[in-house]
Amino acid sequence: MGAAGADFFAAEPLLVARLQSIAAAGVKVLTAPDLAGTAENAQHTPAYQVIFGGYRVVDDNAQGALPLIEQRWFIVTAVRNAASQISGAAGRQNANALMDAALHALLGWKPSNDLSRLQLGTGGSPTFRKGGYAYYPLMFTTRLKLKGESITARGIS
């Protein structure tokens, strides 16, 4: 439980379970704080990386009610293919089926009663690393109404 009484990161294990249910044999589903610190020699490929991408307040009722927030979750498809590193074509071909499966599994999916249906957001550019590693991000948003005692109910104004 978070400070406000809501399970702020409830979406993460639900996203992991959903991706595990559709992952082809040999595809790992991992979580990470970010990809910047992931060493390629320790990187599992192919894999989905589930990464919390922050949040924004959608409705912050000024009367002390707890806010409605929109969370961003990145699903990064990590692949490795040393062939055609200059063009990246082989890596894109490897990532294509994984990204397609993730899109079909997550787009419009409602992870729980506390979370809204997932919507596709702007995912950002792919990242390429030495040795044929490539990371293709998809970004999904979901909304969560924080729960708990409001500021007004605690006598704080």
N, C-alpha and C positions, 0 to 999 in steps of 0.2 A: 504494500500500500504506500502510495506517495504521501507527501505532506498534506495534500488537499483531500486525501481519502480515496482518490481514484487510482486505478492501476495504470499509471502513466505510460508504461512500456508494455501494456497487454498485447499490443499488435505483434510484437517481435516473435514470441513463440508460436503464435497462430500463423504468421507468415512462413516461418520455418517449417512447421508441420504441413502446411498446404504445398509448399515447394517439394518437400520430401515425398509427398504422395504422388507427384507427377514426374519426379526426377528419373531419368533413364538410368539403367545400371551403370555404376561407376561415376555418376555425377554427385558430388558432395554438396551439402547445404550447410553453410557456415555463417557465423555472425562475426562482426568485427566493429571496432570503434570507428575505423576508417581504413581505406586501402593504402594510405601513404606509408605506413610503417610495415606493410606486409612484404617480407623478403621473398623474392621470386623463387629462391631455392627451397623455401619452405611452403610455397603456395601450392595448394591442391588444384589441379585442373583436370577435367573441366569442373567448374563449381559455380554455385550461386552464392554470393555474399549478401547477407541481409544487414543493412546499415541504417541506423537512425539518422535522419537528415535535418532534424530540428523541427520547430513548430512555429506557428503564428497564432495570435489571438484573433478569432473571428468575431466574437461577441463578448464584450467585457462589461456587461450590465453595470452601470455606475452606481447602482444602489446596493452594492456589496454581494451580489449573487456571484457564484463561481462561473468562470468563463467557459465558453465553447472554444475549443482550440482545433486547429488543423495541423496534423502531423505529416511530415514527409518521410517516406521510407524508400531507400534506394535498394534495388535488386540489381546487383552487378554480376553480370555473366563473365566469369574468368575462363579464358581458354589459352592454350599454347599450341602454336603451330609454327615451326621454324621455316617452313616453305613460304616463299614469296613474301618475306618480311618487308620488303620495300613498298609493295603495293598494299599489303595487308589483306589481300583477297582470301587467302587460305584461312586466316583467323576469322574473318567475317563469315565465311562459309560454315566453320565450326560453331560459331556463336548463333547463327541464324535459327537453327532448330531449337536451341535452348531458350532463346529470347521469345520465340513464337510460343513455345509451351508455357513459359512464365506469363506472357500476356494473356493467353487464353484462360489460364488458371486463376489469375488475380483480377483482371479487369471486371469491375462490377460485382466482385465477390464481397460479401458482408461477413467479416471475421467474427463478430459477436454482436450481441444486443447493444453493447456500449459503444460500438464503433460503426461509423457509416460505411457504405459500400465504397470500395476502392475506386479511385479515379486516376487516370493517367495524367501525370504532370510532365514538365520539361525535365528531361533526364541529364542533359549535359553531354559533353563530348567524350568519346572513348579515349582511353589512355593506352599507350603502347610502351613496352619495356624491352630491353635487350634480351635476346634469347627466344623471341617469338611470343612473349606474353602479351595478351590484350585483354582489356577490361571494358565491357560495354554496359553502361548504366541505363536502367529503366527507373523512373521515379513514380511512385504512387502516393496519393494523399488519402487520408481518412480523417474524419472528425470525431472528437471525443468531448463529451460534456463532463467537466470535472465535477466530482461529487464531494460532499462533506459539508461541514458547517460554514456558512457564509460569514464574511467579515461583520456584517450587520448583526447577525445572530450572536456573535461573540461580544458585542458591545464595542467594537472598534470602529471608529469612523474617521 
